[in-house]
Amino acid sequence: MGQNEKTISHFFSAIFDLVVNIASIFGALLIAYAIYGNPITVPISVIAVVIAISTVLIYFMFDFYSTKEFSPLHRRLLKILVAQTLIAVVVLICLLIFVGENSYYIAELIAVGISTTALALKKIVTTKFVHMLRIKRHRVKKVIIVGSSKAGEDYAREANDNKHLGYMVLGTIASPRAQVKNKLGTYMELEEIIKKEHPYEIVIALSSREEHNLQKIMEIADRCGVKAVIIPTATYKYFKAKCQVDMIGNIPVINTRAVPLDNTVNAMLKRTMDIIISLIMIIVTLPIMVLAFIGVKLSSKGPAIFKQKRVGRYGEEFTMYKFRSMRVNEMSDSAWTTNEDKRKTKFGTFLRKTGIDELPQLFNVLFGSMSIVGPRPELPKFVDIYSKTIPLYNVKHQVKPGITGLAQIYGFRGDTSIERRIELDIKYIENWSVYNDLKIILTTPFKMFNRNEKYVK
């Protein structure tokens, strides 16, 4: 499918979603009218249309209409569920502020249920249909590999092993002496083969001894009007993240670890979410924090709020706040704790097991030194140790640390593998999205009671 076809397809997909949402909302309003007798007034109709349009904007925010078609179906369905949950919360707030009629809450649930079901069915049907076409080779992008490098072989294997991606490797063009699978011809025959096969694109994967052919290959591609993509064969295995090409004057440079939060809009969106969520959670949990404050003061001598230096974004230190769960001691800044740590008070043990001890970090989020979701911040002492012993450890400092994170919901906290924790932190950073943040936030309450700890001097 070409870019124009994708744009048209996604436009009609968004129109379909808008129609489904409008139909769902007005259908639910009719049901509410039949049950409770609430009339569908002009203001209610206007609010309904605004909500329907807003939901499609939220879908764009969740990247529903991305040209990247390769994410697994179950992730797309989960994304729909998270988006619809967010929409339901937004609609509920609108009802509380502008309407105030309890009977409309039933209409909201019905509308969200109908639209969620319709969108999920649409996604299942279209995904299965497209995958079926690709697997049966009815809707594929034909490509020709040019070059005999290992990168070309890897590309061909990935395309053949994942037929649902929709790529068909016709064969390889290489030098006369090169031994490659499914060889179509040599560089001298490239233009003739392109005109005969009409590939969607050619994939240039030259070995070091073939690089002198690059200019000629590009000239042939331009002359034939076929797209050419280049695999940087000497360095492609070092590209662990989504790469980004920037221009310094006329010189292209490849950012090998470009991450979504490098984008200003994404960074502003995440910061806005942090401010809104932290404010809401501070208001909601304020009674709990007051009781925790009193409980800490009564349980042992010392300040109720424990302050500790941690390492944050760009490796800069900041002060992190927690409710004190231990008796005042001299090792608070140089050691982790264990499940049976004798320094903990009974009330402190309760705070740590329930996660209440970390509620003051909401103020860290509000003031900007932390985020709701991100890698957990570490003590400076351990950062010095791990940065020397664990490859890529400091990549986690490209973003603000979080109260919760991907590693934490997978159970990697306390006495668990630091290496695996860093892998998950990097995975989170490289694949950041609003959807992923909301999924982690919604999952965290079900994981907070699994908090194994260890003691390290």
Salt bridges, closest charged atoms under 4 A:
ASP17 OD1 - LYS122 NZ 2.85
GLU69 OE1 - ARG134 NH2 2.39
ASP154 OD1 - LYS150 NZ 2.85
ASP154 OD1 - ARG157 NH1 3.13
GLU191 OE2 - LYS195 NZ 3.35
GLU191 OE1 - ARG223 NH2 2.83
ASP341 OD2 - ARG343 NH2 2.79
ASP357 OD2 - LYS322 NZ 3.47
ASP357 OD1 - ARG451 NH1 3.05
GLU358 OE2 - ARG376 NH2 3.52
GLU358 OE2 - ARG451 NH2 2.93
ASP415 OD1 - LYS454 NZ 3.96
GLU423 OE1 - ARG420 NH1 3.08
GLU430 OE2 - ARG257 NH1 2.56
ASP437 OD2 - LYS270 NZ 2.74
GLU453 OE1 - LYS344 NZ 3.29
GLU453 OE2 - ARG352 NH2 2.68
